Amino acid sequence: MKNIPANIRRMAHDREFRVTLRIGRSGLTDAMYGELDAQLRSRKVVKVKMNKGLTDERDERRQIFEEIAERVGAVLVDARGNVAIYWRS
């Protein structure tokens, strides 16, 4: 795991930091990856929420979040429940 700067961690865990991308019932689409990539380019840190129906398995969710990070070239800062936070320097 990459070394994540303290200011990025603080921003990611701030209660005011809102979800800006949702993974809906259509799942991991090219459009979703494109939108995440665009958001990471403009704001560096992005909070993503996955709809509950996609998977109930904790390990499976974590695996999906890690795959997303790999595909967009980002670091998975944190993943709790259905929410993941990505950072790209």
C-alpha positions as CSV (number, residue, x, y, z in Angstrom):
1,M,0.0,0.0,0.0
2,K,1.2,3.4,-1.0
3,N,2.1,5.9,1.7
4,I,-0.9,8.3,2.0
5,P,-0.1,11.8,3.2
6,A,-1.8,12.9,6.5
7,N,-3.6,15.8,4.8
8,I,-5.3,13.4,2.3
9,R,-6.3,11.0,5.2
10,R,-7.7,13.9,7.1
11,M,-9.7,15.1,4.1
12,A,-11.0,11.6,3.4
13,H,-12.2,11.1,7.0
14,D,-13.8,14.6,7.3
15,R,-17.6,14.3,8.0
16,E,-18.2,17.1,5.5
17,F,-16.6,15.2,2.7
18,R,-19.5,14.0,0.5
19,V,-20.0,11.1,-1.9
20,T,-19.7,12.4,-5.4
21,L,-20.1,9.1,-7.3
22,R,-22.5,6.3,-6.9
23,I,-22.2,2.8,-8.3
24,G,-25.8,1.9,-9.2
25,R,-27.5,-1.3,-10.3
26,S,-25.7,-1.3,-13.7
27,G,-22.5,-1.9,-11.7
28,L,-19.0,-1.2,-12.9
29,T,-19.5,0.4,-16.3
30,D,-17.1,2.2,-18.6
31,A,-19.1,5.4,-18.0
32,M,-18.6,4.9,-14.2
33,Y,-14.8,4.5,-14.7
34,G,-14.7,7.5,-17.0
35,E,-16.5,9.6,-14.4
36,L,-14.3,8.5,-11.6
37,D,-11.2,9.2,-13.7
38,A,-12.5,12.7,-14.5
39,Q,-13.3,13.5,-10.9
40,L,-9.9,12.3,-9.7
41,R,-8.2,14.6,-12.3
42,S,-10.1,17.6,-11.0
43,R,-10.2,17.0,-7.3
44,K,-7.6,14.3,-6.4
45,V,-9.8,12.7,-3.7
46,V,-13.2,11.1,-4.5
47,K,-15.7,9.4,-2.3
48,V,-17.7,6.6,-4.0
49,K,-20.7,4.8,-2.7
50,M,-21.8,1.4,-3.9
51,N,-25.5,0.5,-3.9
52,K,-26.3,-2.2,-1.3
53,G,-27.8,-4.6,-3.8
54,L,-24.5,-5.1,-5.7
55,T,-22.9,-7.4,-3.1
56,D,-23.5,-8.2,0.6
57,E,-20.1,-9.9,1.0
58,R,-17.6,-7.7,2.8
59,D,-14.6,-9.4,1.1
60,E,-16.2,-9.2,-2.3
61,R,-16.9,-5.4,-1.8
62,R,-13.3,-4.8,-0.8
63,Q,-12.1,-6.7,-3.9
64,I,-14.3,-4.6,-6.1
65,F,-13.1,-1.4,-4.5
66,E,-9.4,-2.5,-5.1
67,E,-10.2,-3.5,-8.7
68,I,-11.6,0.0,-9.3
69,A,-8.5,1.6,-7.8
70,E,-6.2,-0.5,-10.0
71,R,-8.2,0.3,-13.2
72,V,-8.2,4.1,-12.7
73,G,-4.6,4.2,-11.3
74,A,-5.7,5.5,-7.9
75,V,-5.0,4.5,-4.3
76,L,-7.8,3.1,-2.1
77,V,-7.5,5.4,0.9
78,D,-10.2,3.7,2.9
79,A,-13.2,1.4,2.5
80,R,-15.9,1.2,5.1
81,G,-19.2,-0.6,4.3
82,N,-20.5,0.5,0.9
83,V,-18.2,3.6,0.8
84,A,-14.7,3.9,-0.6
85,I,-12.4,6.8,-0.9
86,Y,-9.9,7.1,-3.7
87,W,-6.9,9.4,-4.1
88,R,-4.6,10.0,-7.1
89,S,-1.6,12.3,-6.7
